[in-house]
Amino acid sequence: MTVIILSSTDGNKTPYDLWFPNAKENIILFCPVEKEHTFNSQHFLLIEAFENYMDNVEVETKAIQLSKKYNITNVLSVSEFDVVRSAWLREILHCPGQSLMSAESYRNKILMKQLLYDSSVNIPKFEKVISKTQVEKFIQQTSYPVVLKPIYGSGSMDVYIIKNQQDIDAFFEKNRNINNYEIEEFINGEMYHVDGLIQNHEVIVSYVSKYYKGCLEFQENQPLSSFMIEEKIRSIKF
């Protein structure tokens, strides 16, 4: 049994050697070359470091090559940015775990909302960004403000709240490649996140937390934090 861990995070944030202290002979770690020094190679079977980790197809190629030498049984990741790549490798290497369709539904914000369209979950109006004219037309139909965000984004990075024409002009001046953006209605309200653990299709534990402020606060050098809400509050049905 050999496990490949895809880690876009460094060893301080994700100390796998502490999490899996007795598995160093069975873990192959893939990471960005600039973060390789944060991991102790003696605690892993092998460490493979890559330049331009996020977009480097050599990550997938190397995993397939190693599968011919080692019995790869699992592909693990903890970062959102590694979810789709991990799922793709599972399918190629015939490993158990989250499927590629499930991973795409989780990461692709357009696909996610399309799948929820006929469900009981309320979703904002949205479109894939195609052109500046299309964005302006969308705003005419929905009014300001609107949100422009990366389809595969995370943590509100590179998210823009568009409040006027000047914001539109500034966005398109800064972002020449708009293929990875979507536009949607701005929904004002409180923000929550739900974390949990599922094992064998059963929810083992779950808890709801509320953000003190919105996720965009970091753009103004403000802290981003949340707190778990009490269980009696969590039982309220919305």
Buried (B, 14 or more C-beta within 10 A) or exposed (E): EBBBBBBBBBBEEBBBBEEBEEBBEBBBBBBBEEBBEBBEEEBBBBBBBBEEBEEBEBBBEBBEEBBEEBEBBBBBBBBBBBBBBBBBBBBBBEBEBBEBEEBBBBBBBBBBBEBEEEEEEEBEEBBBBEEEEBBEEBBEEBEEBBBBBBBBBEEBEBBBBBEEEEBBEEBBEEBEEBEBBBBBBBEEEEBEEEEEEEEEEEEEEEEBBEBEBBBBBBBEEEEBEBEEBEEEEBEEEE
